[in-house]
């Protein structure tokens, strides 16, 4: 006798949303995005071949705290980027078609 196999959604994310509920799914996405941002900062530094102690104008503990934060002020991000010898560029990106719109921020 054949066992009935469960039919799964082709889209993993839609399936996950149905299983755990929209609220839990959205919270998980937010947490995941925050983690991804932390990883991106560290990865940018590592891709440039720099250690936490190599960043000019920031101490190693400051770099560690910045890379561990879930939320960053733009000014902190600019300070981190400058220490890497880079600058910050912010874009709004359409969720529908991934079209980027550069945004100028003046203080």
Backbone as CSV, one residue per row, in Angstrom:
resi,resn,N_x,N_y,N_z,CA_x,CA_y,CA_z,C_x,C_y,C_z
1,UNK,0.831,-1.178,0.000,0.000,0.000,0.000,0.879,1.247,0.000
2,UNK,0.578,2.183,-0.876,1.357,3.412,-0.977,0.961,4.387,0.125
3,UNK,2.008,5.063,0.645,1.753,6.120,1.622,1.401,7.389,0.872
4,UNK,0.480,8.139,1.425,0.152,9.421,0.816,1.252,10.408,1.153
5,UNK,1.745,11.078,0.143,2.772,12.086,0.391,2.107,13.450,0.533
6,UNK,2.699,14.259,1.416,2.175,15.604,1.619,2.554,16.469,0.426
7,UNK,1.647,17.315,0.042,1.943,18.245,-1.038,2.440,19.541,-0.420
8,UNK,3.568,19.981,-0.865,4.160,21.211,-0.361,4.054,22.302,-1.403
9,UNK,4.033,23.524,-0.909,4.040,24.678,-1.800,5.350,24.689,-2.577
10,UNK,5.317,25.145,-3.787,6.554,25.281,-4.559,7.398,26.398,-4.003
11,UNK,6.750,27.419,-3.460,7.460,28.551,-2.870,7.655,28.282,-1.381
12,UNK,8.890,28.081,-0.964,9.215,27.782,0.432,8.658,28.839,1.377
13,UNK,8.799,30.116,1.009,8.402,31.199,1.900,6.885,31.246,2.092
14,UNK,6.135,30.988,1.040,4.680,30.934,1.176,4.272,29.757,2.060
15,UNK,4.962,28.653,1.898,4.686,27.481,2.718,4.996,27.763,4.185
16,UNK,6.130,28.392,4.445,6.521,28.733,5.822,5.498,29.669,6.448
17,UNK,5.021,30.633,5.673,4.037,31.599,6.183,2.747,30.883,6.588
18,UNK,2.327,29.898,5.788,1.113,29.142,6.112,1.306,28.296,7.370
19,UNK,2.478,27.713,7.520,2.732,26.809,8.638,2.837,27.549,9.966
20,UNK,3.633,28.618,10.013,3.877,29.307,11.286,2.961,30.501,11.519
21,UNK,2.247,30.927,10.509,1.375,32.088,10.641,2.100,33.347,10.196
22,UNK,1.315,34.298,9.715,1.904,35.499,9.130,2.686,36.339,10.147
23,UNK,2.152,36.479,11.359,2.824,37.311,12.368,4.190,36.729,12.732
24,UNK,4.245,35.437,13.026,5.529,34.797,13.370,6.486,34.827,12.191
25,UNK,5.955,34.628,10.999,6.778,34.663,9.790,7.408,36.041,9.618
26,UNK,6.597,37.103,9.746,7.106,38.467,9.584,8.148,38.804,10.646
27,UNK,7.929,38.365,11.891,8.935,38.588,12.945,10.242,37.867,12.615
28,UNK,10.140,36.658,12.113,11.343,35.905,11.746,12.094,36.583,10.607
29,UNK,11.365,37.120,9.646,11.992,37.823,8.522,12.743,39.052,9.034
30,UNK,12.117,39.818,9.932,12.771,41.009,10.493,14.054,40.631,11.233
31,UNK,13.983,39.576,12.049,15.176,39.134,12.777,16.257,38.668,11.807
32,UNK,15.850,37.978,10.772,16.805,37.500,9.775,17.474,38.647,9.036
33,UNK,16.711,39.673,8.718,17.281,40.826,8.031,18.280,41.546,8.920
34,UNK,17.980,41.661,10.210,18.918,42.301,11.145,20.207,41.494,11.210
35,UNK,20.091,40.184,11.280,21.287,39.324,11.303,22.070,39.476,10.012
36,UNK,21.372,39.535,8.893,22.044,39.676,7.602,22.825,40.976,7.535
37,UNK,22.289,42.044,8.108,23.005,43.318,8.115,24.294,43.221,8.912
38,UNK,24.256,42.524,10.044,25.460,42.338,10.851,26.495,41.560,10.052
39,UNK,26.056,40.532,9.386,26.973,39.712,8.598,27.570,40.537,7.463
40,UNK,26.762,41.370,6.831,27.265,42.164,5.710,28.365,43.120,6.137
41,UNK,28.229,43.761,7.296,29.277,44.663,7.769,30.579,43.906,7.976
42,UNK,30.484,42.787,8.661,31.675,41.981,8.913,32.266,41.474,7.599
43,UNK,31.402,41.033,6.703,31.880,40.518,5.417,32.563,41.600,4.600
44,UNK,32.021,42.823,4.625,32.644,43.927,3.888,34.053,44.158,4.392
45,UNK,34.202,44.171,5.707,35.531,44.377,6.307,36.468,43.247,5.914
46,UNK,35.992,42.012,6.010,36.838,40.862,5.691,37.197,40.809,4.211
47,UNK,36.242,41.186,3.336,36.524,41.204,1.901,37.612,42.205,1.551
48,UNK,37.704,43.258,2.352,38.758,44.253,2.154,40.072,43.826,2.811
49,UNK,40.068,42.644,3.423,41.279,42.109,4.041,41.682,42.832,5.316
50,UNK,40.688,43.366,6.037,40.987,44.125,7.252,40.503,43.387,8.489
51,UNK,41.288,43.502,9.558,40.887,43.008,10.864,40.166,44.125,11.596
52,UNK,39.540,43.799,12.718,38.854,44.819,13.510,39.832,45.886,13.998
53,UNK,41.064,45.536,14.184,42.067,46.500,14.674,42.628,47.375,13.560
54,UNK,42.326,47.065,12.304,42.862,47.814,11.158,42.061,49.069,10.814
55,UNK,40.874,49.219,11.368,40.018,50.341,10.992,40.469,51.621,11.688
56,UNK,40.791,52.632,10.883,41.310,53.896,11.411,40.184,54.719,12.027
57,UNK,40.444,55.238,13.211,39.464,56.081,13.897,38.493,55.322,14.766
58,UNK,38.564,53.989,14.758,37.711,53.164,15.604,38.571,52.170,16.365
59,UNK,38.252,51.961,17.637,38.967,50.952,18.408,38.367,49.585,18.100
60,UNK,39.077,48.534,18.431,38.578,47.180,18.181,37.241,46.936,18.897
61,UNK,37.103,47.346,20.171,35.800,47.148,20.817,34.652,47.915,20.132
62,UNK,34.952,49.110,19.610,33.919,49.866,18.890,33.481,49.130,17.630
63,UNK,34.454,48.596,16.897,34.143,47.852,15.669,33.288,46.636,16.005
64,UNK,33.668,45.918,17.048,32.920,44.734,17.473,31.478,45.089,17.832
65,UNK,31.280,46.190,18.565,29.931,46.617,18.951,29.102,47.002,17.729
66,UNK,29.706,47.723,16.803,28.989,48.138,15.589,28.553,46.909,14.795
67,UNK,29.461,45.948,14.626,29.148,44.751,13.845,28.105,43.876,14.533
68,UNK,27.960,44.003,15.845,27.006,43.179,16.591,25.637,43.831,16.731
69,UNK,25.517,45.104,16.422,24.247,45.816,16.593,23.202,45.351,15.601
70,UNK,21.959,45.376,16.063,20.844,45.029,15.193,20.337,46.253,14.445
71,UNK,20.513,47.420,15.047,20.061,48.677,14.465,21.224,49.654,14.476
72,UNK,21.417,50.367,13.394,22.495,51.345,13.316,21.968,52.699,12.887
73,UNK,22.483,53.744,13.491,22.214,55.097,12.996,23.025,55.268,11.721
74,UNK,22.541,56.113,10.855,23.262,56.370,9.612,24.633,56.958,9.918
75,UNK,24.710,57.819,10.937,25.998,58.432,11.294,27.012,57.378,11.743
76,UNK,26.558,56.356,12.454,27.451,55.273,12.876,27.904,54.463,11.676
77,UNK,26.984,54.216,10.761,27.312,53.484,9.545,28.326,54.263,8.708
78,UNK,28.165,55.587,8.644,29.118,56.426,7.910,30.495,56.380,8.575
79,UNK,30.534,56.406,9.887,31.797,56.339,10.622,32.509,55.006,10.322
80,UNK,31.760,53.924,10.330,32.292,52.593,10.040,32.813,52.531,8.599
81,UNK,32.003,53.043,7.663,32.402,53.036,6.254,33.663,53.864,6.040
82,UNK,33.738,55.035,6.663,34.926,55.883,6.544,36.159,55.168,7.073
83,UNK,36.004,54.423,8.162,37.124,53.674,8.732,37.602,52.586,7.767
84,UNK,36.696,52.125,6.909,37.060,51.134,5.886,37.616,51.810,4.628
85,UNK,37.555,53.142,4.595,37.967,53.864,3.391,36.878,53.867,2.340
86,UNK,35.621,53.824,2.798,34.483,53.770,1.885,33.476,54.845,2.266
87,UNK,32.374,54.911,1.529,31.282,55.820,1.852,29.973,55.044,1.827
88,UNK,28.951,55.635,2.408,27.627,55.013,2.466,26.775,55.553,1.334
89,UNK,26.049,54.673,0.678,25.094,55.058,-0.358,23.777,54.380,-0.011
90,UNK,22.706,55.158,0.031,21.401,54.612,0.396,20.479,54.670,-0.811
91,UNK,19.780,53.564,-1.047,18.829,53.483,-2.152,17.498,52.959,-1.644
92,UNK,16.412,53.453,-2.212,15.115,52.834,-2.023,14.961,51.878,-3.194
93,UNK,14.553,50.637,-2.908,14.413,49.633,-3.956,12.974,49.134,-3.963
94,UNK,12.372,49.150,-5.131,10.997,48.689,-5.284,10.921,47.200,-4.967
95,UNK,9.948,46.821,-4.150,9.757,45.406,-3.822,9.211,44.632,-5.018
96,UNK,8.557,45.330,-5.911,7.936,44.664,-7.048,8.920,44.321,-8.153
97,UNK,9.787,45.276,-8.513,10.650,45.030,-9.661,12.129,45.310,-9.403
98,UNK,12.517,45.482,-8.137,13.916,45.704,-7.739,14.567,46.916,-8.404
99,UNK,13.775,47.907,-8.786,14.324,49.134,-9.348,14.807,50.006,-8.193
100,UNK,16.074,50.461,-8.263,16.662,51.261,-7.196,16.489,52.745,-7.482
101,UNK,16.239,53.491,-6.407,16.120,54.936,-6.488,17.094,55.537,-5.476
102,UNK,18.195,56.163,-5.929,19.157,56.731,-4.979,18.534,57.865,-4.188
103,UNK,18.839,57.929,-2.909,18.296,58.941,-2.015,19.454,59.747,-1.430
104,UNK,19.388,61.054,-1.539,20.404,61.920,-0.946,19.944,62.326,0.449
105,UNK,20.813,62.150,1.424,20.488,62.503,2.804,21.440,63.605,3.244
106,UNK,20.859,64.702,3.696,21.658,65.833,4.142,21.391,66.075,5.614
107,UNK,22.465,66.342,6.381,22.306,66.536,7.816,22.211,67.969,8.198
